[in-house]
Amino acid sequence: MSKRWWWLAALAAVGVVSAAAFWRLRSPSAQAIQAQPQALQRSLQFSARVASLYRVDVGATITGRVQTVRVREGDAVRAGQTLIELEETELQAALAQALAGEQQAAARLQGVRGSGRSGVAAAVAQAESVLVAAQADARRTQELVASGFLSPARQDESSRAVAVAQAQLDAARAQAQAVAEKGSDIAQAQAQATLARAATQSAQARLAQARISAPTDARVLQRAVEPGQIVQPGRALLTLSLQGPLQLVALVDERFLQQLQPGQSAQVRADAFPDQVFGARVLSIAPLVDAQRGAVEVKLEVTLAPDALRARLREDLTLSVDVTTGRREQALVVPLDALRPGGPGADDGSDEMATLWLVQDGRVTARSVRTGLRNLRAVEVLQGLAAGEQVLVGAAPEPGSRVRATVSAAPTGNIGGTARAGQRDGDAGSAISNAMGR
């Protein structure tokens, strides 16, 4: 009897194992990863061009014929260095004429102050003596008329002589006041001298404008003038790139604006020198978005570049820029294809809620988690997931279903994802393309 029960128990155990195995084989399989902390990086890639901090157009301020052009495109120039010379013959003649006029005005002022004053002083003295003599004659005439020796008509003549002498003295004294230091003649002579000096300074300035000089240390980008040409004010003759920090300018799709911040580091390659990589950082982001292009202007400054490479970075040279827009040294990371419908999901990297499917006791379980930094390959899980838990990726049964998970370790090392964020132009660049593993 005991032997029979033993066989029955053995058969029952075999049946249970067989049933479990059969049930397991009937459970659908799915891929899963085991969540583990690791580094996560997000970057943005776009094209830029080399641009100087300051670029100026240099031209003439007077009309003239070009005599000499002393620089060529690509030349480095120093502050004050002569770049272009205009013909000066007419300007030098005008300066000589102005100098002669200034000398004439100065001589007149000196004459008024010198011999003019002496002559006027002598005239005043003479007029005073004539007046004294006329007054004395008038007194004698009056006495003789009173005594009956002269007629009254003679007294009238002597009175008129006194009046004339007084008028002459008043005129001489007025002339003396005119030639005094604050008099009208001196003021007029000083004004003429000042006008002559201003004419000389104007002629000197026009002569100096015949030589066009560099405003500061710079490099000649473009030359648009040759000897013999007639040039006029307002026309650009040379384009200069002024010495200063080397800048990179890019137009970045407005969809990625939130990822960019001043101070972010970047790796830069020149398309002309692809083997040479140098460092840069985001300097500024334009406050306005170009509505026509749907792009925003971003400026970067070069931080780490050999001097030899800096010399080869020509104006408007095309560059490839890879900006690190986010990094976590240790984060609980899951692939993007682990996110399930029901979570918001976005590409701006902001914290948000999402849904993951986990494997628990052989069944699929849905769980809401809070996500953080993401790139084109993976996303950071901030809350709702623990290290070591199994997360389903790709196609899987619905929550509540049994599942047979094929677990693989999460990718180790730095998980990076790069988005191309160039300016949209028609269909080109309108979709995000992946550049993984950079």
CORPE-V580150 format. One record per pair of residues at least 6 apart in sequence whose ideal C-beta (glycine too) atoms are under 6 Angstrom apart, sorted by the first residue. I is the first residue (numbers start at 1). J is the second residue. Records with the same first field share a line. If there is no record, write none. Layout:
I->J + J
//
This chain:
27->402 + 404
28->397
29->404 + 406
30->392 + 396 + 403 + 405
31->393 + 394 + 406
32->359 + 390 + 392 + 405 + 407
33->391 + 393 + 408 + 410
34->390 + 407 + 409
35->332 + 385 + 387 + 389 + 391
36->387 + 410
37->330 + 332
38->333
39->329 + 414
40->328 + 331 + 333 + 373 + 380 + 415
41->327 + 414 + 416
42->325 + 326 + 373 + 375
43->322 + 324 + 418
44->256 + 259 + 323 + 325 + 419 + 421
45->322 + 418 + 420
46->250 + 252 + 321 + 421 + 422
47->422
48->248 + 250 + 319 + 321
49->249 + 316 + 318
50->313 + 315 + 317
51->247 + 249
52->241
53->244 + 245 + 247
54->242 + 244
55->241
56->240
57->236 + 239
58->238 + 240
59->235 + 236 + 237
60->231
61->209 + 233
62->209
63->232
64->86 + 87
65->87 + 230
66->225 + 227 + 229 + 231
67->85 + 86 + 87
68->85
69->84 + 225
70->82 + 83
71->83 + 220
73->220 + 223
75->220
76->219
77->214 + 218
78->217
79->214 + 216 + 217
80->213
81->214
82->211 + 213
83->212 + 214
84->212
85->211
86->210
88->210
91->206 + 207 + 210
94->203
95->203 + 207
98->199 + 200 + 203
99->200
101->196
102->196 + 197 + 200
105->192 + 193 + 196
106->193
108->189
109->189 + 193
112->179 + 185 + 186 + 189
116->179
117->179
120->175 + 176 + 179
123->172
124->172 + 173 + 176
127->168 + 169 + 172
128->169
130->165
131->165 + 166 + 169
134->161 + 162 + 165
135->162
137->158
138->158 + 162
141->154 + 155 + 158
142->155
144->150
145->152 + 155
177->183
178->184 + 185
179->185
216->242
217->243
218->240 + 241 + 242
219->241
220->238
221->239 + 241 + 315
222->239
223->238
224->237
225->237
241->315
245->301
246->302
247->299 + 301
248->300
249->299
250->298
251->295 + 297 + 423
252->296 + 298 + 421
253->295 + 421 + 424
254->289 + 294 + 296
256->421
257->296
258->348
259->325
260->285
262->282
264->282 + 323
265->281 + 324
266->280 + 321 + 323
267->277 + 322
268->278 + 280 + 319 + 321
269->277 + 320
270->319
271->318
276->309
278->304 + 305
279->303 + 304
280->300 + 302 + 303
281->303
282->300
283->299 + 300 + 301
284->299
285->298
286->296 + 297
289->296
293->423
294->424
295->423
326->349 + 373
328->373 + 380
331->380
332->381 + 385
333->378 + 380 + 415
334->381 + 391
335->378 + 393
336->379
337->393 + 394
338->356 + 391 + 393
339->345 + 354
340->355 + 357
342->355
343->353 + 354 + 355
344->352
349->373 + 374
351->372
352->371
353->368 + 370
354->369 + 371
355->366 + 368
356->367 + 369 + 391
357->364 + 366 + 392 + 396
358->365 + 367 + 389 + 391
359->390 + 403 + 405
362->402
363->402
364->397 + 399 + 401 + 403
366->399
367->384
369->381 + 384 + 385
370->382 + 383
371->379 + 381
372->380 + 382
373->380
375->417
376->417 + 419 + 434
377->415 + 417 + 436
378->415
390->405 + 407
397->403
416->438
417->436
418->435 + 438
419->432
420->433
422->429
424->430
//
